[in-house]
Amino acid sequence: MNIVTLIIVLVIIIILGILIMGYIFNYNKIQFLNIKINEAEQIIDEKLRNKYDLVLRSENTINKLIKKEVTYFKELKNLENKDISNFDLDRKLDEGENLINQIKNDYSSLDKNEEFIEIIDNLSDTDEALDAAKAFYNKNTTEINLLLKKFPTNIIGILHRIKIRNYFDGKDMFDDEIKDFKL
């Protein structure tokens, strides 16, 4: 083997080594972002369950205090039997929380009840944690989506069937559907 052949083989080995290291680095970066997104999803799931329980618990407290048997959250109770996304559940729970605030404004006696005040405080804490988890989820979703659109990480995404993710609000920023923007 002459010196030129040896140099060519070494250059090829070095180039392959650099390509493999780049592949590993970018794959690990994508996986790290996936892990962060999955952790945020778990927190969002937990906080949505907490919020759901708090909203339904508020109905019992409201009924006791206003001395009426009213089913304000009938639609929310029916969600137990339906398969809906966290995006939709979040919207429904926000509607329920808005209803609680309207009822609170209509019945001033609720402001003096410790149980109701505790529910409102817990809802506020849950919303704060939920907003933080959504922001964390969306930030990492932005990062992974950008990686999956750029070369060479888009090739890694294709090889491993990693798809572009939706933001937590449920909007797909990459489709032609304009009406999926909901307030």
C-alpha positions in Angstrom: 0.0 0.0 0.0 1.5 3.3 -1.0 1.4 6.5 1.0 -1.3 8.2 -1.2 -3.7 5.3 -0.6 -3.0 5.3 3.1 -3.7 9.1 3.2 -7.0 8.6 1.3 -8.1 5.8 3.7 -7.2 8.0 6.7 -9.1 11.0 5.3 -12.1 8.8 4.6 -12.0 7.4 8.1 -11.7 10.9 9.6 -14.7 12.1 7.5 -16.8 9.1 8.5 -15.9 9.7 12.1 -16.9 13.3 11.9 -20.2 12.4 10.2 -20.9 9.7 12.8 -20.2 12.1 15.7 -22.4 14.8 14.1 -25.2 12.2 13.7 -24.9 11.1 17.3 -24.8 14.7 18.6 -27.9 15.7 16.6 -29.8 12.5 17.4 -29.1 13.0 21.1 -30.2 16.6 20.9 -33.5 15.6 19.3 -34.0 12.9 21.9 -33.2 15.3 24.7 -35.9 17.7 23.5 -38.4 14.8 23.1 -37.7 13.9 26.8 -38.3 17.5 27.9 -41.5 17.7 25.9 -42.8 14.3 27.3 -42.0 15.5 30.9 -44.0 18.7 30.2 -46.9 16.6 28.9 -46.9 14.6 32.1 -47.0 17.7 34.2 -49.8 19.2 32.0 -51.8 15.9 32.3 -51.5 16.0 36.1 -52.4 19.7 36.4 -55.4 19.2 34.0 -56.6 16.3 36.2 -56.2 18.5 39.3 -58.1 21.4 37.6 -60.9 19.0 36.5 -61.3 17.8 40.1 -61.3 21.3 41.5 -63.9 22.6 39.0 -66.2 19.7 39.8 -65.6 20.1 43.5 -66.6 23.7 43.3 -70.0 22.8 42.0 -70.8 20.9 45.3 -69.6 23.8 47.3 -71.6 26.3 45.3 -74.7 24.2 45.6 -74.3 24.0 49.4 -73.8 27.8 49.7 -76.6 29.0 47.4 -78.9 26.3 48.6 -79.9 25.2 45.2 -79.2 22.0 43.3 -77.9 23.2 40.0 -75.7 21.3 37.6 -73.4 23.9 36.2 -70.8 21.5 35.0 -72.9 18.8 33.5 -70.9 19.0 30.2 -67.6 18.6 32.1 -68.9 15.6 34.0 -69.8 14.0 30.7 -66.2 14.3 29.6 -65.2 11.4 31.7 -66.7 9.1 29.2 -65.3 10.8 26.1 -61.9 10.6 24.5 -60.7 14.1 24.0 -57.3 15.7 23.7 -55.6 17.7 26.4 -56.0 20.7 24.1 -59.8 20.4 24.2 -59.9 19.5 27.9 -57.9 22.6 28.7 -60.4 24.7 26.8 -63.4 23.1 28.5 -61.8 23.6 31.9 -61.1 27.2 31.2 -64.8 27.6 30.3 -65.6 25.9 33.6 -63.3 28.3 35.5 -64.9 31.3 33.8 -68.3 30.0 34.9 -67.0 29.7 38.5 -65.8 33.3 38.3 -69.2 34.5 37.0 -71.0 32.6 39.8 -68.6 34.1 42.3 -69.5 37.6 41.0 -73.3 36.8 41.2 -73.2 35.4 44.8 -71.1 37.5 47.1 -71.6 34.9 50.0 -69.1 32.6 48.2 -66.3 35.1 48.9 -66.7 34.4 52.6 -66.6 30.6 52.5 -63.3 29.1 53.3 -63.8 26.0 51.3 -64.7 28.0 48.2 -61.8 30.3 48.8 -59.5 27.3 49.0 -60.8 26.0 45.7 -60.2 29.3 44.0 -56.7 29.5 45.4 -55.9 26.0 44.3 -57.3 26.8 40.9 -55.1 29.8 40.7 -52.0 27.8 41.7 -52.9 25.0 39.2 -53.3 27.6 36.4 -49.9 29.0 37.2 -48.2 25.6 37.1 -50.2 24.7 34.0 -49.1 27.9 32.2 -45.5 27.3 33.1 -45.7 23.7 31.8 -47.4 24.9 28.6 -44.7 27.5 28.0 -42.0 24.9 28.7 -43.7 22.5 26.3 -44.1 25.1 23.5 -40.5 26.4 23.9 -39.1 22.9 23.4 -41.6 22.1 20.7 -40.4 25.2 18.8 -36.8 24.0 19.2 -37.5 20.4 18.0 -39.6 21.6 15.1 -36.8 23.9 13.9 -34.3 21.1 14.1 -36.6 18.8 12.1 -36.8 21.4 9.4 -33.1 22.0 9.0 -30.4 19.9 7.4 -28.9 17.5 8.6 -31.3 17.0 11.5 -34.2 16.7 9.1 -32.6 13.5 7.8 -32.3 12.1 11.3 -36.0 12.9 11.9 -36.9 11.1 8.7 -34.8 8.1 9.5 -36.3 7.8 13.0 -39.8 8.8 12.0 -39.8 11.8 14.3 -42.6 14.1 13.4 -43.1 17.8 13.8 -45.2 18.4 16.9 -48.2 20.7 17.5 -48.0 23.4 20.1 -50.0 22.9 23.2 -52.8 25.2 22.0 -53.5 22.5 19.4 -52.6 24.7 16.4 -50.6 23.1 13.6 -48.5 26.0 12.4 -47.5 24.0 9.3 -50.8 23.1 7.7 -53.2 25.1 5.5 -56.0 25.1 8.1 -56.4 28.6 9.2 -59.5 28.0 11.4 -57.6 25.9 14.0 -56.7 29.2 15.9 -59.1 29.4 18.8 -59.1 31.8 21.7 
